[in-house]
Amino acid sequence: MKETIVAQATAPGRGGIGILRISGPLAGEVANNVLGKCPKPRMADYLPFKDVDGTVLDQGIALYFKAPNSFTGEDVLELQGHGGQVVLDLLLKRILQIEGVRLARPGEFSEQAFLNDKLDLAQAEAIADLIDATSEQAARSALKSLQGEFSHKVNVLVEAVIYLRTYVEASIDFPMRKLISWRMAKLKRIYGVLSLSWTMYAVKQNKVRFYVKE
């Protein structure tokens, strides 16, 4: 059975809102223990967050996502309460008292998303890049990678190289005259894609300069 993990999703310290995220097969059980019920999937519910003896620790919004329709691909529960660190620590302690729930390692939610095919490796790395971005350009670039733009470009290049490899292998096995007209237009397009990709890379690396002739 997969483990259920919990961690604070907002930055430590004082703030207006504090969020705890729970991911795993016991997310629904955590909801029943802390909230008294499991919210309907994808519907915000304003509820008290209770301790073992029924004492209200905080109150706020609870969101439940049923697998596989969540960030991690697992059952996910988010508790959005007040941002006082003491309150969040009390709530976290309460959740960790539930058997089968443990504290998540740094980056483990993204790791689970990757393992469950919700993110590819480039997108998972883009999350850290977006968080660590120190400029608007860096943030925009990381966001594009997170949305899959970088992975799409890589996949296009991979498909182009595979197609060219197929053509080369075919030219070894069959007479060249039979291959001259073999999807030549597509080969030209692929060559154009590869050439453009290399040119863009070279420009970014300051290896190529463009000169505009008047």
PEDA-V498820 format. One record per helix or strand. SS is the DSSP state (hx for helix, st for strand). FROM is the first residue (numbers start at 0). LEN is the number of residues. If there is no record, write none. Layout:
BEGIN
[[SS	FROM	LEN] [SS	FROM	LEN]]
END
This chain:
BEGIN
[[st	3	5] [st	16	7] [hx	26	9] [st	40	1] [st	44	6] [st	55	10] [st	75	7] [hx	84	12] [st	100	3] [hx	107	8] [hx	120	12] [hx	135	11] [hx	148	25] [hx	175	3] [hx	183	21]]
END
